[in-house]
Amino acid sequence: MLWSGGGAARALTRAFGSQRAAAALRGAAGGPAGLPTRPAELSGDDHADLSLQTGLKNCNRKGQLKPCSTQPVSLTDIQSSMLTMKRLFSTSHSSVDAKEMKKFQLLAHKWWDEEGEYSALHSMNDIRVPFIRDTLLSMRSNYHVGNPLSGVKILDIGCGGGLLSEPLGRLGASVTGIDPLEDNIRTADQHKSFDPVLAKRIQYKSSSLEEIVEECMETFDVIVASEVVEHVADLEMFIKCCSQVLKPEGSLFITTINKTQLSYVLGILVAEKLIGIVPEGTHEWEKFVPPEELESILESNGFSVKTVNGMLYNPLSGSWSWMESTSINYAVHAVKSGAQAQPSPTGALSEVGSEQPSATAGTAL
């Protein structure tokens, strides 16, 4: 955020009072020890009693500032205080991309239209839900047949309208869905309210992942980030935060788009511009993530990558299938450090069918 002189003055006045605001602004301009170079310039009752005893002190971890009349102002103190205030209003330390949020704002009411803009995400549930379920069951010694994910705490990041949260909740999981867009959360809350069981198992929050970290350190057994990482502002920070809120030996599931020429042609030119199965402008090829890059970031943040499966969307049938190649879409399962190595599940692949359309017939999302 760029601060004009007037904006800085108003912010400092609210934080410190008019007297200390004047001292801070003049000190930041170069006065010795943070005080005006020419004290005679000060005028008015508000400025009359400035002295060397005027000072600022950082008072708590949330970056709030309190006036203190017993410590002299220094240029270093003022610069530090102003930096702290800037951070309070800055989004540079968040993985949320404001430009991406605007894209989805207009479609917030269309999440549950199975024939609309999110139809491909609805059909993706046919393979991503079994993949998550069977992978988790292969790592558990016992489970309830009717509610196989009972007792599992799942964080669904970028939950949108709840397309993935709801089927996971129906499997017995306790799901927390977060999304920075309040309109998405309202849609998700409204839809789950029609099912009393889901209303108890799922809670939605309008929140960023960074905000969740502060209150949910090592809280979740599973994190799901489906079709999310290609939209975040800072992938490294995003994965780091995932590690912080995930329990040791917890699982992270990601589905996303590879950064290849083929993904550009099918995911943007065909899907968005030619046949319109995805709203134009949804994706930026520059933000697509190669699996090698994603694996490297995961491993550097304490994850062990267990599975990388290629995915393919066939626009003619409106269905997804698994494929060996990861050149378009792919799914990743990673485990936070401390977990024992597990074999890749076969049930998730066999359950969605073994037939795989050719890569040239598919379209990436």
Protein Blocks (a to p, Z undefined) as FASTA:
>chain_A
ZZdfklmmmmmmmmnojklmmmmmmmmnopghhiafblmlpgcjklmmgcfkbccddfbf
nopacddfkbccdfklmmmmmmmmmmmmpcklccbdfklmmmmmmmmmmmmmmklmmlmm
mmmmmmmmmmmmmmmmmmpfbdcfklmmgoiacddehklnopmmmmmmmnopacddddfb
lklmmmmmmmmmmpmklmmmpccddddfklmmmmmgokbfbdcdehklmmcfblmlmmmm
mmmmpcehiacddddddddfklmmmmmmmmmmmnopacghkacfklpccfklmmmmmmmn
opacfbdcdddddfknopacddfblklcccdddddehiacddddfklmmmnopadcdfkl
pccZZ
